[in-house]
Amino acid sequence: MSQVKFLDIERYDLDIKSNSRSHHTQLCGEERLIVRRGQPFNIILHLTAGSKDFKPGETGLTLIIETGPLPRKESDTKVTFSITDSTVDTDWSASATYDPSGNTLSLSISSSPDAPIGVYSLTLDQNGKKTSLGQFTLLFNAWCPRDAVYMHSETKRQEYVLAQHGQIYRGTHKRIKGTPWNFGQFEAGILDICLKILDENPKFVSDADKDCSARRNPIYVTRVLSAMINSNDDRGVLVGNWGKIEDGTHPGEWIGSGDILHQWAESGPVCYGQCWVFAAVACTVSRALGIPCRVVTNFGSAHDTDANLVIENLYDEDGKRISGGDSIWNFHVWVDSWMTRPDLGQKFDGWQTSDPTPQETSEGVFCCGPASLKAIKEGELTLKYDVPFIFAEVNADVVDLVLLSTGQFVKFSGSTKSVGCFISTKTVGSDDRRDITHQYKYAEGSKEERQVYEKAQHHNKLQQRGEKPGLHLKIKLADNMMVGSDFEVYAILTNNCMEARTCNFLFFARAVSYKGKQGDSCGVASDKVEVPSGEERRLSLKLEYESYGTAITSDRLIQLSAITIDKETIDFNKAEKTIVLDEPDIKIELLGEANINQSVMTKLTLLNPLPEQLQDCSFTVEGVSLTDSKPITAKIGAVGPKQEAKTTIEFIPTSAGPSVLLVNFDSDKLKNIKSFLNVVVKE
């Protein structure tokens, strides 16, 4: 029997730089090996002088990879495989190439495209003699055709996996405004925090083996993230707050995910978030783990609490709103993630919606999704996960009802078009807005749209569309509605009846949050009018900063409601419009070129549009590879009415190439004003 020969390894080289480049993880740095599943990576073994004559075929070489606290073969969290002449692309495998000139053995290791993601240990076993070859982190792989998250387009992979900044759309469907955001998924420490989120989830705590094994499935991981980004059931990342905020950080002040995730890792749930913050953090974590992800805004987003696909707005006979469970948010933000759906069938592959904002429970937990966009569009409400709730968010019909003194409800208005409009995401490769409403629903009023709605709604069919003869109301806005200014809006009543009509004409303005919660009054006008047939009457309402300034939230939204009441004929009419007050622009100017590892100054200027002094004014800047992954704040104190707030901030870029400098202005009365500047850092 020949004597067994062992490799005498002097050292090993994880070849991080080369592996990172081929696995698209070079932005994570070179401190550790991070690779994507289903794709080979290389490790170089440097042998001692005594191993010069070694021939790989003369000894058995086996690799052992393990992940999780309880690695098990049955769970695929421990895999043992031999080193052969070549690798395969369907399972764990490895091959070796010996270079006698350098006395090195190069191992090419290919992971399974279905392997659980996470941190792995790697061990070389030579007939019982074991040598540790360190650790590596395995991610989902959008570049691997056999991976469930495979995305064919390289430009889309660059956008939905690798892009570290983007736009999140807010406002109303009439005034859509992009808000810049730093996702920063490759910033130092972020990947470790994302993996920590998975390890903190209750499913891991209750059964770590089962949870780690399930991390092979992006459906499972995405559902876990939708629960863990909020803190309602666990030690999740963000605490939601839609009321008055007196502690913590106001949701509108965040300009990136990195600061939030670092705070969570250090001290637990972070105060506070609202829907766009929940979604942005979910996008960061998804992209960090390798799942293609985009942030999506739905304008006119329904919250259907009783699951009847109808949003019911209730009023008394005097036109006063009666609070109820249903609501329509001016906008709501969630995420779409790209993956196959073998649990549903191939036709439901592609984008999947999940929503980390805690609204309703799903299987007893505040989470939502992933739900196939194709299932949402086709009204396939029996498919998992949470398709009915998301379908209602983009498709519910709206009915306005008056509660008469007799206890009877009378429908006086409604809409089949106000929910789920201008659904928006950032365009691939640019900062422009892309309308993706057609991906969620058929065109409003089309035959397909009604068929889908009727299939989903079953017996609660609301088929009336268009205007009916009678009185018609509309609201006309002013051209200039800058916050701090006074301006007039008009309610216009047109009589399309054959006879004159007399009615009470009411026009209200009320502060409102983006999720539709009404606040204090900003003004009211009323009149009793007689409108001859074919004519119109106008009711003006002057909105003065003195009245609305203390009522509005940092969302700067005012809801206008015009109502006419004819109690004799029990005829009620309503028009409603939500306005977004314009905000001042931040002027951003770089004072010189941006060069790597050299200080550069940026000059920031904002004109105070308010007729009163601003206190506690500050500018904050943040940028991937610009500000060392941390926000830099300059406090400038008070700024007088119609005066300029200005400062300069110094930062030192740490890597060359294109980046984005995000800027936020904050004060006691004017909050969360944001802008950005594209910056190209030179070598």
C-alpha positions, 0 to 999 in steps of 0.5 A, spaced: 500 500 500 502 506 498 503 511 503 498 517 504 500 524 502 498 530 505 498 537 503 503 541 507 499 548 507 503 554 508 498 559 508 491 560 504 489 566 499 482 567 499 483 572 492 478 577 495 480 582 490 479 577 484 473 574 487 469 580 488 470 583 481 467 577 478 462 576 483 460 584 483 461 585 490 467 589 490 464 595 493 463 591 499 471 592 500 476 587 501 476 585 508 472 579 507 470 574 502 463 575 499 461 571 493 454 570 490 451 563 489 451 558 483 458 561 481 465 559 482 470 562 486 477 561 487 482 560 493 489 559 492 493 554 497 501 556 498 504 549 499 511 548 503 517 546 500 516 539 502 510 539 497 513 540 491 512 533 488 505 533 490 500 530 485 493 532 487 490 525 484 494 521 489 490 523 495 483 524 497 481 532 498 474 533 501 471 540 502 466 541 508 462 548 508 458 549 514 453 555 516 448 557 522 449 555 529 447 548 528 450 545 521 446 539 519 447 535 512 439 534 512 438 541 512 443 543 507 447 547 512 453 542 512 455 540 505 461 535 504 464 534 497 470 532 494 475 536 489 474 533 482 477 535 475 471 540 474 465 543 477 458 543 476 453 549 476 447 545 479 450 543 486 456 544 491 463 542 487 470 544 486 476 542 482 484 543 483 489 546 479 496 545 481 502 550 479 509 547 480 512 553 478 509 557 484 508 551 488 501 553 489 494 549 489 488 553 486 481 551 488 475 553 484 469 552 488 462 553 485 456 553 490 449 551 489 444 556 486 439 554 491 444 554 497 442 558 503 445 565 504 449 567 510 456 566 513 460 559 511 466 556 514 470 552 509 474 546 511 479 542 507 479 535 509 485 530 507 483 523 509 481 526 516 486 531 517 482 538 517 485 545 515 481 551 516 480 555 510 477 561 513 470 564 512 466 567 506 459 570 506 454 567 500 449 572 497 443 571 492 445 571 485 441 575 480 447 574 475 446 566 475 440 563 471 439 558 476 438 562 482 431 564 483 433 571 483 436 571 476 435 577 472 436 577 465 438 585 464 445 587 466 442 594 466 436 592 471 441 588 475 446 595 476 439 598 478 436 594 482 442 590 486 448 595 485 445 602 485 446 605 492 442 611 491 435 612 488 429 616 488 422 615 493 416 619 490 411 622 495 406 628 495 399 627 491 398 624 484 397 631 482 404 634 485 409 628 485 416 630 488 422 625 488 426 625 494 433 622 494 435 617 498 442 613 500 441 606 500 448 605 502 448 597 501 455 596 500 457 601 506 462 598 511 458 594 516 451 594 513 451 587 510 453 584 517 447 588 520 443 585 515 445 578 517 444 580 524 436 582 522 435 575 520 438 572 526 434 576 530 427 574 527 423 570 531 423 564 527 430 563 528 430 564 535 425 558 535 428 554 530 435 556 528 436 550 524 429 550 520 430 558 519 437 557 516 435 552 511 429 556 509 434 562 507 435 558 501 428 561 498 428 569 497 420 568 498 422 566 505 427 571 506 423 577 503 417 575 508 421 575 514 424 582 512 417 585 511 416 583 519 423 585 521 423 592 518 418 594 523 418 593 530 411 591 532 412 584 534 419 583 535 426 587 536 425 589 528 429 595 526 424 601 526 418 604 530 412 607 526 409 614 529 404 617 525 402 622 531 406 628 534 413 626 535 416 629 541 422 624 541 427 620 537 428 622 529 422 625 525 421 620 519 422 626 514 429 627 517 432 621 515 436 621 508 439 614 508 438 607 511 445 606 513 444 611 520 438 607 521 441 600 521 447 602 525 443 605 530 439 599 530 445 594 531 447 598 537 441 599 541 435 596 538 429 599 535 430 606 532 425 611 533 421 613 528 419 611 521 413 612 516 412 608 510 417 611 505 423 610 511 420 602 512 420 601 504 427 604 503 430 600 509 427 594 506 430 596 499 437 596 502 437 590 506 434 586 500 439 589 495 445 587 500 443 580 501 443 580 493 435 580 492 433 585 486 429 590 489 425 597 487 421 602 492 414 603 489 409 609 491 402 608 490 398 614 490 391 614 492 392 608 496 386 604 500 387 601 507 381 597 506 380 594 514 373 590 512 376 587 506 370 588 502 374 592 496 370 598 498 372 605 501 366 608 505 367 615 507 361 617 512 358 624 513 352 627 517 347 631 514 351 637 515 357 635 511 361 633 517 366 627 516 364 621 521 370 617 522 371 610 520 375 604 519 377 605 512 382 610 509 385 613 503 392 615 504 395 620 499 401 616 498 403 609 500 410 606 499 412 599 499 418 595 495 417 590 489 423 584 489 424 580 483 424 572 484 421 566 481 414 563 485 415 555 484 409 555 490 404 559 485 407 557 478 411 560 473 406 565 470 407 568 477 414 569 477 417 576 476 416 582 481 413 581 488 410 586 492 412 586 500 410 592 505 414 592 511 410 598 514 405 595 519 398 596 517 394 589 518 397 582 521 398 576 516 398 570 519 398 573 526 404 578 524 405 585 522 408 583 515 405 583 508 407 579 502 411 577 497 405 578 493 406 576 485 404 583 481 401 578 476 396 575 481 395 582 483 393 585 476 389 579 475 385 579 481 387 572 484 386 573 491 386 566 493 394 566 492 399 567 497 401 572 500 396 577 502 394 579 495 387 581 497 390 587 501 394 589 496 389 588 491 385 593 495 390 598 496 390 599 488 383 597 486 378 599 491 372 603 489 370 609 493 363 611 496 361 617 499 355 616 504 350 621 508 347 618 514 340 621 515 337 622 521 332 616 520 338 612 520 338 611 513 345 611 509 344 615 502 350 614 497 351 621 494 358 620 490 363 615 489 369 614 484 372 608 481 378 611 479 381 615 485 385 609 488 391 606 485 394 611 480 400 614 478 404 608 481 411 610 481 418 608 481 425 610 479 427 609 472 433 604 471 439 608 469 436 615 471 433 619 476 426 620 472 420 617 475 417 611 471 409 610 471 408 602 473 401 603 474 400 598 468 404 592 472 399 593 477 392 593 474 389 594 467 387 601 465 381 604 469 375 603 465 377 598 461 373 591 460 379 587 463 379 592 469 372 591 470 372 584 469 378 583 474 374 587 479 368 584 479 371 577 479 375 579 486 369 583 489 364 578 487 357 580 490 359 587 492 359 590 485 359 597 484 358 598 476 356 606 476 361 610 472 362 617 470 358 623 472 350 623 473 346 629 471 345 634 476 350 639 480 357 638 479 363 640 483 370 642 482 376 645 485 381 650 482 387 651 485 392 657 485 398 658 481 403 659 487 402 655 493 409 656 496 409 654 504 409 661 508 404 665 502 397 667 502 393 664 496 386 663 494 382 657 492 375 656 489 370 651 489 366 651 482 359 649 482 355 648 476 348 646 475 347 641 469 339 640 471 333 643 467 331 647 473 334 652 478 337 649 484 338 652 491 343 649 496 348 650 502 355 651 499 360 649 504 368 649 503 373 646 508 380 646 508 384 642 513 391 639 515 392 632 513 397 627 514 400 623 508 396 617 510 389 621 510 389 623 517 385 629 518 388 635 523 386 642 524 382 646 520 385 651 516 379 655 513 372 655 512 367 658 507 360 657 506 354 660 503 347 659 501 346 659 493 341 659 488 344 656 481 340 657 475 340 652 470 346 652 465 350 657 470 355 656 475 357 659 482 364 660 485 366 660 493 372 662 494 377 660 500 383 664 502 388 660 505 393 664 510 399 662 513 397 665 519 391 660 519 395 654 516 402 655 519 401 651 525 396 646 523 400 643 517 405 637 519 411 636 515 408 633 510 405 640 508 399 637 505 392 641 506 385 637 504 380 641 500 373 639 501 367 642 497 360 640 499 353 642 497 347 640 501 340 640 498 336 637 504 329 638 500 331 633 495 336 629 499 341 631 494 349 631 496 355 633 492 362 633 494 369 635 491 375 633 494 383 635 493 389 635 497 394 640 495 402 639 497 405 646 499 411 648 495 417 648 498 423 652 497 429 650 493 436 648 496 442 651 492 448 646 492 455 648 490 461 645 490 467 649 491 472 646 487 473 639 484 472 633 488 478 629 488 479 622 492 482 623 499 482 630 498 478 635 502 472 639 498 467 644 501 460 645 499 456 651 499 449 650 501 443 656 501 436 656 502 431 662 502 426 662 508 419 663 505 416 664 511 414 671 514 417 669 521 423 667 524 426 660 523 429 657 529 434 651 530 436 651 523 441 646 520 443 643 514 445 635 513 449 632 508 450 625 506 453 621 501 456 614 499 464 614 499 463 622 500 462 623 508 465 616 510 458 613 511 456 618 516 451 624 516 455 631 517 450 636 520 452 644 520 447 648 525 446 655 523 441 657 529 436 662 527 434 665 520 430 671 519 423 672 515 425 672 507 432 671 509 437 666 507 440 660 511 447 658 508 453 655 510 459 651 508 460 643 509 467 640 508 467 632 506 473 628 504 471 623 498 474 616 499 473 613 492 473 615 485 467 615 481 460 617 481 456 618 487 450 623 490 451 628 495 444 628 499 442 635 503 437 636 508 435 642 511 431 642 518 428 647 523 423 648 528 417 651 523 420 648 516 422 641 516 425 636 511 427 640 505 431 635 501 435 636 495 441 632 492 447 633 487 451 628 483 458 628 484 464 625 480 470 624 484 476 624 480 483 620 482 
